[in-house]
C-alpha cells in the first residue's frame, strides 16, 4: 500500500521558518518526481514546488521563489520543503505528491499519482 506522510507543519509568525517532510512507504521515491502543493481555505489547490526523480532539476511557483527550497533524500525515501521568510498568505494545507514523470517537473496536479493527507501551515501576522 502506497502512503505519503507529511509532517512539520504548525503555527509560525510571519518571517519565520518551517521544514516540511514527506516520508514514503510502499514505493521507491527514487522512481518518482515529487511535488508540493497547498490549499488555502476557499481556494483551489496550487502548485508550490517540484523536483525531478534525480533531484537535478527543481521548479517553484513565483510566489515562493527565493524563499522555499525543495530537496529529496532518496536513500531515506523522503522529500523536504524548507520554507523561510514565511508570509500570512503562505497559510494552508500542504500536500506532497508523487508522479511517474520522467525527466521534468510539472505543476499540474493531474500528473501526480499519489498524495499525502496534508499538513497544516499557519502563518500569523
ChimeraX attribute file (.defattr): number of C-alpha atoms within 10 A of each C-alpha:
attribute: neighborCount
match mode: 1-to-1
recipient: residues
	/A:1	5
	/A:2	11
	/A:3	15
	/A:4	24
	/A:5	18
	/A:6	24
	/A:7	17
	/A:8	15
	/A:9	18
	/A:10	14
	/A:11	13
	/A:12	18
	/A:13	14
	/A:14	17
	/A:15	14
	/A:16	14
	/A:17	17
	/A:18	18
	/A:19	16
	/A:20	22
	/A:21	22
	/A:22	24
	/A:23	18
	/A:24	22
	/A:25	13
	/A:26	9
	/A:27	15
	/A:28	14
	/A:29	25
	/A:30	18
	/A:31	16
	/A:32	23
	/A:33	26
	/A:34	32
	/A:35	30
	/A:36	27
	/A:37	22
	/A:38	22
	/A:39	19
	/A:40	17
	/A:41	9
	/A:42	6
	/A:43	9
	/A:44	9
	/A:45	16
	/A:46	17
	/A:47	20
	/A:48	26
	/A:49	26
	/A:50	28
	/A:51	26
	/A:52	25
	/A:53	24
	/A:54	18
	/A:55	17
	/A:56	10
	/A:57	14
	/A:58	20
	/A:59	19
	/A:60	21
	/A:61	15
	/A:62	9
	/A:63	11
	/A:64	17
	/A:65	12
	/A:66	12
	/A:67	13
	/A:68	20
	/A:69	20
	/A:70	23
	/A:71	20
	/A:72	21
	/A:73	14
	/A:74	17
	/A:75	9
	/A:76	12
	/A:77	16
	/A:78	21
	/A:79	24
	/A:80	22
	/A:81	23
	/A:82	15
	/A:83	20
	/A:84	17
	/A:85	15
	/A:86	23
	/A:87	19
	/A:88	15
	/A:89	13
	/A:90	21
	/A:91	20
	/A:92	21
	/A:93	18
	/A:94	26
	/A:95	26
	/A:96	30
	/A:97	26
	/A:98	25
	/A:99	22
	/A:100	16
	/A:101	17
	/A:102	12
	/A:103	15
	/A:104	15
	/A:105	21
	/A:106	21
	/A:107	18
	/A:108	11
	/A:109	17
	/A:110	8
	/A:111	15
	/A:112	19
	/A:113	12
	/A:114	16
	/A:115	21
	/A:116	19
	/A:117	14
	/A:118	22
	/A:119	21
	/A:120	19
	/A:121	22
	/A:122	21
	/A:123	20
	/A:124	16
	/A:125	11
